[in-house]
Every structure is written in structure tokens, then in C-alpha cells.
Amino acid sequence: MSQPEREGEPQLNLLGSHRHALDGKRRVAIPKLFREAVHSAQGSEDYVLCRQLGGDNCLALYPQASFDAALQRLEAMRTQALGIGSKAIRSYLRRIRMSATPVAPDKQGRITLGEEQCQLAGIEREVVFVGCGDHAEVWAPDELEPGNGEDFHLLAQQLFG
């Protein structure tokens, strides 16, 4: 879910992947390039860590403003049906909110991953941050698709013919 560009403000476009180890307290450093890009685009160091909105087996790290915008779009889906939405939409929003935790990096740029969040994504000792435009995905290395040429080729054929 991308964020609309506001006039005069740089648009957030996180790219690349970065592998980092968790310490004994489940702290991990957000990649410096990601922190700098978020600060430049949004002027904030506030984030929300939650389950990935698309249902992949990973976590998503959203700058607060990007998470708020995504949640507003989801809420708009819910309120279209007499203000309460379908049971599936309500359940989906409930699960997203239940998994969401506001996080702010410490002086070393680290955030703490919750025990339940780690279990949800299969994270144990290491994570891979993957830039996804307006947010980053946080993967257990073993859960991240290997990205070999054949799988990428099949995806490209499905998308582009």
C-alpha cells in the first residue's frame, strides 16, 4: 500500500535487503539507510511493527504515517457496509491491530521485537529487512523465498504474460 506523495515532501521508497542479528533481548537495528530515508521523507522516528498486511509469513515495519494511511484505507473498506463491514474485514482489522506495536528506535537504531511477533514470523536469531516502498518487511531468513531465477521467471510470466 503506497503512500500518496505530498507536494514538497520526498516520497518514501525503501529498497534493498539487509540481514541483521537479534541480540539476547530480541533487539535488532533497523538498517541505517531505512532510518535515514524515513526521517527524510516523514521527519519522524516513530514506527509500527505488525503482521504483514498481505498475509505473508513476516512482519511489517511501517513508519507511523504510512501505517496510519494504510489503516485508513482498510477502515474505508469496513465502513462501506452500513458502518460495520463484513465479519471478514472486522476480523482482519482486529488481527492487524492485535499484532501492531508502536516502536521507536533507541540511540543505536534498535527496536525490540515482541515474543509473539517473533513466533508469528518464525524469527529466532536473525532477520532480513526487505524494502517495500512505504514500509519494510521483516523476515526470518529461512522463511524468505529463495528468489531463484526459476521462481522469479514464473512470477514474471504470471504478471506480464
N, C-alpha and C positions, 0 to 999 in steps of 0.2 A: 504494500500500500504506500504509494508515494505521496509526498507532501507537496502541495501546490507552492510554486515559487512566489514569494512576495517581492514586490518591486523594491529594488535597492538592497535586498538581502541575498547573500550567497545561498545557493541550494545545496543541501546536504547530499553527498553521493559517496557513501563508504564503499571502497573497493578493496579487493585482495583478501588474503587469508594469513593468519598469524597464529602460531602454536605457542601456548603458554602452559606452565605447570601450576597446579594448585599448591598452596602451602598447607601446613597441618590444620589450619583454621578455615580451610576452603576459600581462601582469598586468592584472587587472580588479578593480574594487571590488565586493564583494558589497553589495547595497543595504542601507543602514543599518537600515531597518525590518526586513529579514530577519534581520540580525545581532542586533538587539535582541530580536526575537521568539524566536530560537533560544536566546540566552543566558538569557532569562527562563524559557523552558519547560524547558531542559535544563541550564542552568548551565555550558555548555561553549562553547568557540570552535573545537572540532575538527570537521572536515568530511571527507567522502569525495566525490571527484569521479569519476564513472564514466559509461559509456554509459547511456542511459535504459533502465530495466528493461523497458518495454513495447515497445521496438524502434523508437520514433520517432527521426528523424534529428536528435537533440540529445543534450546531456549532461545528467546529473542531479547536483545538488549536495545531498547528504544530510548533515544533522548526524550525527556518528558514531553516536549512539544509534539514530537512525532507520534508518541503513544496516545496523547490526548486527541490528536487529529484522527488517528485510526479508530479509536474508541467512539468518537463522534459519528464516523461513517457507519460503524456497526450499530450504534444506537438508532440511527436513522432507519436502518432496516427493521429494527424491532418496533418502532413507533408507527410504522406504516399500517399495521393491522390493529386498528382501534386503540392504539397506545400501549398494547401489552405484547404484541408479537406472538409468533408461534412458540410452542414449547421448545422446539429445537433451537431457535435463536436465543431464547431466555437461558436455556441450559448452556449453550456455547458461551454467551457473555458471562454467565456465572463462573464457568470453569476458567475463563481468561482472567477474570477479576480475582478468583481464589488463588491463582498461581502468581499474580502480579505483586511485586515488591518494589517500592521506591528504593533506589540505591544512589549513593554519592561516593565517588572515589576518594580514598584517603590521599595523603600527600605524595604517596608513591604511585598513585593512579590505580590502586587496587579496589576491587569490590568483593564482597563476601557472597558466595552462592549458598543458598539455603539447602539444608539436607534433603528436603522433599524435592526441590528443584533439581538437585543432582540426581536423585533417584529417577525422576521423571525423564531425564535426558540420558541416563546411563553414564553420567560423568563420575570418574573416580579420581584420577591423578593429573590428567592433562585435559586441556580444551583447545579447540581450534575456533578462533573468531573468524567469521566469514562476512565480509562487507556485502550488504544487500541494499544499497541505496540509502534509504532513510533510517536504517537500523542495521544491527549486526546480529547474525545468528551465532549461537554458542553451542558447539558440537562436542560430543565425546569423539575422539579421533576414530575409534572403531565403528561408530555409527555413521560417520560421514561417508557418503558414496565415494568409491574409489576414483570416479571420474575418468575411467579409462576411455580410450578413443572409441571403442565399440558402443558403449552406453551413450556417450555424447552424440555419436553419429545417429543412433536410433532416435534420441530426443530431437535432434535437428530435423530428421525426416518427419517425425510426427508433427512438429510445429510448422515446418516450411514446405513439406511435400517432397 
